Amino acid sequence: KEQPQEGEVMAVGKGKRLDDGKLVPLDVKVGDRFLFGKYSGNDIKIDGEEYMIMREDEVLGVLD
């Protein structure tokens, strides 16, 4: 079985927009450490730094 990977939230968006137009705030915040699956998110590179863009529903859990 695959082990989840660990990351840190560097930035968050405003939230998720529902079909009825309402904006639902995110549960994660900048600085949170979290677990995610191996094939989650999309890798990007900005100014030589590697980041991953991920939807909140791809987060497996937030670490204390």
C-alpha positions as CSV (number, residue, x, y, z in Angstrom):
1,K,0.0,0.0,0.0
2,E,1.2,3.5,-0.9
3,Q,2.3,5.8,1.9
4,P,0.9,9.4,1.8
5,Q,3.3,12.2,1.3
6,E,3.5,15.3,3.5
7,G,3.4,19.0,2.5
8,E,3.0,22.5,3.9
9,V,0.3,25.0,2.8
10,M,2.1,28.0,1.2
11,A,-1.0,29.9,0.0
12,V,-4.8,29.4,-0.2
13,G,-7.5,30.7,-2.4
14,K,-10.8,32.4,-1.4
15,G,-12.7,29.1,-1.2
16,K,-14.8,26.8,-3.3
17,R,-17.7,28.1,-5.3
18,L,-20.8,25.8,-5.2
19,D,-23.3,25.3,-8.0
20,D,-25.7,27.8,-6.4
21,G,-22.9,30.5,-6.4
22,K,-22.2,30.4,-2.7
23,L,-18.5,30.6,-1.7
24,V,-17.5,28.1,0.9
25,P,-14.3,29.1,2.9
26,L,-11.4,26.6,3.1
27,D,-10.5,24.6,6.2
28,V,-6.8,24.7,5.6
29,K,-4.7,27.8,6.2
30,V,-1.1,28.9,5.4
31,G,1.4,27.0,7.5
32,D,-0.7,23.9,8.0
33,R,1.2,20.6,7.5
34,F,-0.9,18.0,5.6
35,L,-0.9,14.5,4.0
36,F,-1.8,13.9,0.4
37,G,-1.7,11.0,-2.1
38,K,1.1,10.3,-4.5
39,Y,-0.9,11.4,-7.6
40,S,-2.6,14.4,-6.1
41,G,-2.2,18.0,-7.4
42,N,-0.3,19.5,-10.2
43,D,3.4,20.4,-10.0
44,I,4.6,23.9,-11.1
45,K,7.9,25.7,-10.9
46,I,8.0,29.5,-10.1
47,D,11.3,31.3,-9.9
48,G,13.2,28.0,-9.6
49,E,11.1,26.8,-6.7
50,E,8.8,23.8,-7.1
51,Y,5.3,23.9,-5.8
52,M,2.1,21.8,-6.1
53,I,-1.3,23.2,-6.7
54,M,-4.0,21.1,-5.0
55,R,-7.7,21.1,-4.4
56,E,-8.7,20.9,-0.7
57,D,-10.6,17.7,-1.4
58,E,-7.3,16.0,-2.3
59,V,-6.0,16.6,1.2
60,L,-6.1,13.3,3.2
61,G,-5.6,15.0,6.6
62,V,-4.0,18.0,8.4
63,L,-1.3,17.3,11.0
64,D,-1.2,18.9,14.4
